[in-house]
Amino acid sequence: MASANLTVRPSGFLWDIDIPIVDMDKTLSRPGPADMRRRTVKRPRKRARADRPTLLLMFLTFTFLFGFAIGGATVRSMAEATPVEDAVITPEPRQTSYGHSETPVLPEAPAQPTPEPEPCSHRDDITCGGNLLSYDLQDIMQECCEKYSVPYALALAIAEVESRFDPDAQSVTDDYGLMQINATNHDWLRSLGMDPLTPEGNIESGVYIISRHLQAYGDPHLALMAYNNGPAGARKLWEEGIHETAYSKRVMTAFSKWTGILAA
């Protein structure tokens, strides 16, 4: 915008007045493209900022609907994958040569055998002279008998005759425990992992020894004679024609008694 000096002379006076001269071409000219860009460049940004909550709400709504659809599809697929019990198929009637329909007869299922009740492993009647064979020692004796294929009633008969079910019994001839294992046998039995001076090891030692004699001689009286007198002492008796002793008879009588008690 330019200014010019204009002199006015009212009533003989002079005043110097500066009157601005406006350049109408520049004032009335339309804004150019650069001016328009400067004026409108901020409007989209303000609008984008104003639209952000709306876009966020739309995104959250879409995410919720998408997740709900996926969850429903997963539940349906799991329900379809659940195994269903096999349907009972009824055979269709077949046509006979006479024109009559005949329904095939299904074979009956074989009857399942009724399991026999297991015998009680713990008994309160395994006693002698007021000594009850404890439940723990009953279990050990049964396990040893199964391991070495010896009748449980025979092991009970030997323990009754030898020690009257006293695990601490000791004789004047150095026989120890329930099965009265002689001291001369302790070392080789220990080499096999058995300790005849413990109730458990004493039971296993006695059952193991009688098992060997039964296998070697095949007759319970001969096996019991070897158990009581040793193989060498029993052999001398056999050479004399003696194949039964008072000891073997006592044990076999007790064996019959315990066989009946365990079967009851």
C-alpha positions, 0 to 999 in steps of 0.5 A, spaced: 500 500 500 503 506 497 501 513 500 502 520 497 502 527 499 496 532 498 495 539 499 489 542 501 488 549 502 481 551 505 480 558 507 487 560 505 490 555 509 495 550 507 495 543 510 499 537 508 495 531 509 498 524 507 492 520 504 494 513 503 493 510 496 490 503 496 493 499 490 486 496 488 489 491 483 492 487 489 487 488 494 481 485 490 485 480 486 483 473 488 488 468 492 492 464 488 493 456 489 499 457 494 494 461 498 488 456 498 493 451 500 495 454 506 488 456 508 485 449 507 491 445 509 489 444 516 482 443 515 483 435 513 487 434 519 482 437 524 477 433 521 481 427 521 482 428 529 475 429 530 474 422 526 478 418 530 473 416 536 469 414 531 474 410 527 476 407 534 469 405 536 468 402 529 474 398 530 472 395 536 465 393 534 468 389 528 473 386 533 468 384 537 463 381 532 469 377 529 471 374 535 464 372 537 463 369 530 470 365 531 468 363 538 461 360 535 464 356 530 469 353 535 464 351 539 460 348 533 466 344 531 467 341 538 460 339 539 460 336 532 467 332 534 464 329 540 464 322 539 457 319 539 456 312 542 455 307 536 448 306 534 445 299 535 444 296 528 438 292 527 439 287 522 434 287 516 429 281 515 432 277 509 427 274 504 427 267 504 426 262 497 419 261 499 417 269 499 417 270 507 421 274 510 426 272 516 429 276 521 436 273 523 437 271 530 443 274 533 448 269 537 447 270 544 453 273 548 457 268 552 456 268 559 462 272 563 465 267 568 463 270 575 470 271 579 471 267 585 472 271 591 480 272 593 482 268 599 483 273 605 491 274 605 490 276 613 488 271 618 487 271 625 487 264 626 494 262 624 497 261 631 500 256 635 502 256 643 499 263 643 503 266 638 500 269 632 503 270 625 503 277 624 500 280 618 506 282 615 510 276 616 504 272 613 504 277 607 512 275 606 511 268 607 505 268 601 510 272 597 516 267 598 511 261 597 509 264 590 516 266 588 519 259 590 513 254 588 512 252 595 505 250 598 503 256 603 500 251 608 507 247 607 511 253 609 506 254 615 506 247 617 514 247 618 514 254 622 509 251 626 513 245 628 519 248 628 518 255 632 511 255 634 510 261 630 515 265 634 520 269 630 525 270 636 526 262 637 533 259 638 535 252 639 540 249 643 543 247 636 544 254 633 537 254 630 534 261 629 527 264 627 521 262 625 524 256 620 529 254 625 535 256 620 542 252 623 548 257 623 552 252 618 547 255 613 547 262 614 554 264 610 551 261 604 544 264 605 547 271 606 551 270 599 544 269 596 542 276 599 538 273 605 539 274 612 537 268 616 537 273 623 531 277 620 524 275 620 523 276 613 530 273 611 529 267 615 522 266 612 525 266 605 531 262 607 526 256 610 522 257 604 528 257 599 531 251 602 525 246 602 523 248 595 530 246 593 529 239 597 522 238 593 525 239 587 531 234 588 527 229 591 520 229 589 517 226 595 515 231 601 517 226 606 524 225 603 524 233 602 522 234 610 528 229 612 533 233 608 530 239 611 531 237 618 537 233 618 541 236 612 542 232 606 548 228 608 544 226 615 537 224 611 542 220 606 544 215 611 537 214 614 535 212 607 541 208 606 538 204 613 531 204 609 528 209 613 524 214 609 519 217 614 521 220 621 517 223 626 519 230 624 516 229 617 510 226 620 508 231 624 509 236 619 505 233 614 499 232 619 500 240 620 500 241 613 493 237 612 491 241 618 493 248 614 490 246 608 483 245 611 484 252 614 486 256 608 480 253 604 475 254 609 
